[in-house]
């Protein structure tokens, strides 16, 4: 498959960045339209992943998951869609199904913020009463992002419960 012309990729990136701004402002329908336009011009794993994330904000988890699968097809090294699929499964209380997706996110070559799949696995293990597994995940989250206050708080809280 030939690479897209650089101007197409540049325009697609500009569009998904604009879509992200609308998404964060709560303008979800506008964000969806811009992500879709970005994908039409030049499909990227990022645009599919963020379109999926927007769908999840709208409660459209099946469509969100489908977009993540498309992102993985485009770039299997991009970790965010693996984590997002795990999160969507968590939201549906399908915890055991979420675990392998989060494990894949941890191993992805390209992923930021790196601590998220560890935090999500820690949350799953907490819900399942697997305290020591949760502790290991929270410790890994803190190692991945020492300045993340949420990760540090989760680790500290669990350590307090285990003492």
Steps between C-alpha positions, in 0.01 A plus 500: 500500500639839403556764764255790497626833365652695789245780459216250553657369819568854621139605432367183668709570811378861511141375480534246780668758720208737434259212568673435832450863605128469423484169684657650812254792479213251503409566136485130420302505174742756354795292621356187335459683168857632511650162594305340214626765258856441621458127436354565156803711403762269649410221743718498813495285809470816708188628322328162528594469868382849588182456297439188706565693819244761392248224426561367852410844640171458315445153647564335163741233627460255212589772249784616725641149510468464123701820448772366730521181296543712186775696674681179592479381138667825389768503771533194727780677694269780618394404853211738565230299316592185694457686828178659380348164406591381848329802653186451290483138618549618859208740456288200401624305805678252271813510712658168399465594132666837566819354649665375177435833327662691785795259498545573128491874574779454756719333235428749221803674355323835468273602784444807715411535782681176572352454851134470392485126422673426833248716685210335321630151575547604862136612513384169354703299751366713786142428390586131482661499844843416357684741727859395428449508123343845536798611710746388230305691233483819706873474576568466127277801431704710743826379342364593155383845615655602834330842490148364444317587822213261423737206465685592819173540690366163379824330605509672838134418567542132417819471704310649795225240461752217482692602816 
